[in-house]
């Protein structure tokens, strides 16, 4: 059966398979049907996008590939939640297998749906995943930067497989770990990117839960950041037990 004798639905199914026969593509290129040419163009576009993503993944794994020969268990570490007025800072440490090929990237560059889809895949495929948390009281006591470092240290120490080396997004992790600080690490390292996704999903879910406990601050939407609705909530309802008193807008609201 040639491409021209097959229905468009049959061709679409064949083009969706993992391996596509080159002869089918050659025949499809000669198919005069507009729908067939549309299917071919779609396939070629998907292939081009896949090639670009594959090259990007190779680029974002360059630090891991340099380290794996000497340090088999490289952990990427990232944080989410340094800027909000409420809630904890959440950090994650992730050790990836050497054949990891999910299209991870900086969590801020991904949609909510993309993060939610990648989260269970990262957790199931990773060699080890661990979280570290610093709540608002610790943030007030230690300052946000140091509290984040401490939370990162907890994430690294909690890994069920001890890391040989850490790749960290622009910070230093306390502890006896050889490590490398990367600027914009979540866009330059698959391990840090995976950690950023894990930390973001976990913290977002936590803030949605807090929104049910403390209505009136729009926490499920702003995740604790100082949006107009959040500031209006502070003015109307005052501070909650999860607000960071060391942050100026919260301190100002507490004095009203």
Residue, then its C-alpha position, 0 to 999 in steps of 0.5 A: x500500500x502506497x502513501x497515496x492509497x492510504x487515508x489521511x487518518x492512517x498516515x497520521x497514525x504512521x507518522x505518530x510512531x516512534x520510528x517512521x519509514x523513510x520510504x513513507x516520507x518519500x512517498x508522502x512528499x509526492x502525494x498531491x493531497x493537501x491534507x497529506x502535505x499538511x501532515x508531512x509539514x507537521x511531521x517535519x516541524x515536530x522533527x525539527x523541534x525535537x532536534x533543537x530540544x535534543x541539542x539544547x539538552x546536550x548543552x544543558x548537560x555539559x557540566x554533568x557530563x564533565x563531572x560524571x567520570x570522576x563524580x558519578x552522583x552529581x546533585x543539582x540544587x535550587x531554591x524557590x521562594x526567596x522573594x515572597x512575603x509569606x511562606x517558606x523557602x523550599x529547596x530541592x536536591x536532585x541526582x539524575x541518572x546519566x541517561x536522563x533525557x527529559x526536557x527540563x529547563x528553568x522552572x520559570x520558563x515552563x508553564x504550570x502544566x509543563x511543571x506538573x507533567x515533569x514533576x512525577x517523571x523527575x521524581x520517578x527517574x531520579x537516582x535521589x531527590x530530597x527537599x530542604x525547607x526554611x520557614x518564615x520564622x527561620x527566615x526572620x531569624x537568619x535572614x533570607x540568604x542564610x536561611x536559603x543556604x541552610x535549607x540547601x544544606x538540608x536538601x543535600x544531606x537528605x539525599x538517600x544517595x550521598x552526592x559526590x559533587x554539587x551543582x548549585x544555582x548561584x549560592x554556596x551550600x554548607x557541608x563537606x561537598x565539592x561544589x560549583x556555583x553556576x550563574x543562571x544554573x537552572x538554565x545551564x544544568x539539567x540537574x539544577x533545572x530538575x531541582x528547580x521544577x521539584x522545588x517550585x511544584x512542592x512550594x506552589x502546592x504548599x501555598x495553595x494549601x495555605x490559601x485555604x487556611x488564610x483566605x483573603x491574600x490570594x495566596x493560591x495565585x500569587x504564591x506569597x509574592x507581594x502582588x496588589x491583591x496580597x498587599x490589599x489582604x495585608x492591609x485588610x486582614x493584617x499578618x498571618x503566622x506564615x508572613x515574614x516579619x523581616x520583610x518591609x511590607x509585612x512589617x509595615x502592615x503589622x504596625x498599622 
